[in-house]
Amino acid sequence: MKRLVLLAVALCVVLSGTMAHAGKIEDIKARGALVCGVKDSTVPFGFIDEQSKQIVGFDIDICKAVADKLGVKLELKTVTSATRIPMLTQGSVDMVAATMTHKFERDDVIDFSITYFMDGQKLLVKKGGGVKSAADLKGKKVATAKGSTSEKNIKAAQPDATVVSFDEYPQAFLALKQGKAEAVTTDSTILLGLRNSDPEPDKWEIVGDYISPEPYGLGLAENDSKFRDLVNRTLVDLWNTGEYVKIYDKWFGKDTKYYLPLTWKMETWPY
């Protein structure tokens, strides 16, 4: 009997070790698909194309590159600023590409890739409305998204402003257009997408110095270095081969509505 108990314990140890060894890469390949959490209303990172009715954007193309590296198809799930980390930790998605700033406090619950996009937080306001910086928002309402770094940053930059948070940035922009807020605050590229998607973009302007730097990372489940290494190598390969610039120019190049010069360089490591 004692021998049987010892055998059962040893078998459990072996099985648990095997399970621990099986990581995200194995799960993804067994499934045949990389499930990526992306936004569907943040132009041009992730949004619904009017013609195809499919989610497209810069973040989607980055996800596709990782899926191709794994040799699997890409499956998309919609996330918001508030749901992207819970969906990742619960296992609903394998990876998050959703304009997510890499912050130390987020490292407590998830891991991140290297920086794949660099931005900074600014303000979108009505042109000629008198708001030129966070200092001008004293006693005024500013709109942003729930669960975003922008929400915390603007409170620190202007504690006398009233922050009104919405599920998505288009809702925040609508509040600005309806006079329910004096500004929308988030990363400048997201503001650029909001402004230039409007029927009358010249009515709005992006103002102020950067409130904070916003380095975007791909969100990954904790403690799976093998998958994180694969994602990082994919990003480095995209940069070194010039494919990253092609993807970037597709969404932010001179021939787009969202032109933004590429002024930063990805941190790459030698092989």
C-alpha positions, 0 to 999 in steps of 0.5 A: 500500500505504501508503495502504491502511495509513493508511486501515485505521488511520483506520478503526480509530480511528473504530470505537474512538471509536464503541465508546467513545462507546457507553455503558451506556445504549445497551447497556441499551436495545439489550438491552431490560432493566436487569440489576440486582444485588440481594440475596435474603436481606436483609429488607426490602431484597431477599428472596424473597416467600413467596407469589410466590416472587419477589425483592422489597424496597426495593432492587428498587423503586429498581431498577424506578424506574431501569428505568422511567426508561430505558423497559426491563424489569427483570431481577434477578440475585442478589449477595452482599456478596462478589460484588456488586463483581466481578459489576459490574466483569465486566459481569454486572450493569448496576447494584448495589442491595445495601445497599452502603456508599459508601467511598473504597476502593470508588471505586478499582474502581467508581462510585457514585450519590448516597446513596439510603439512610442507615444506621449499623452496630450489634449484634444480641444476645440480650436480657439476654445482657450485650452492650450495645456493641462494648466488651462483645465483648472475647474473644467471637465476633461474626458478620457477612457476608464482604466487608462494611464491617461486617467491617472496622469491627467489627475496628477497633472491637473488635480483641480480638473474633473475627470470624466471617464468613458468606456471608449475614446469615441465616447469621450470625443462625443462629450467634447463635441457636445460641450460636456467636456473641455478636452479629451486626453490620451496618447497623441496618436489616438487623439490624431485618429479621433480628430482626423476621423471627424467630418470637420477635423479643422474644428479640433486641435491637439495641444500642449506638451507631453503630459507623460511618455507612453511606451506601448508594449504587447501584454503577455501572461506572466512567467512564460519567458519562451513565449515572451522571447518569441514575441520579442524576436518577432518585433526585432525581426520586423524592425531589422528587416524593414517590415515594421516601417512598412506596417507603420507607413501603412497606417501613419505614413504621408499618404494616410489621414494619420501622418506621424513621422517615425522619430523613435528607434526600437531597442533591438538585441544582437542574435 
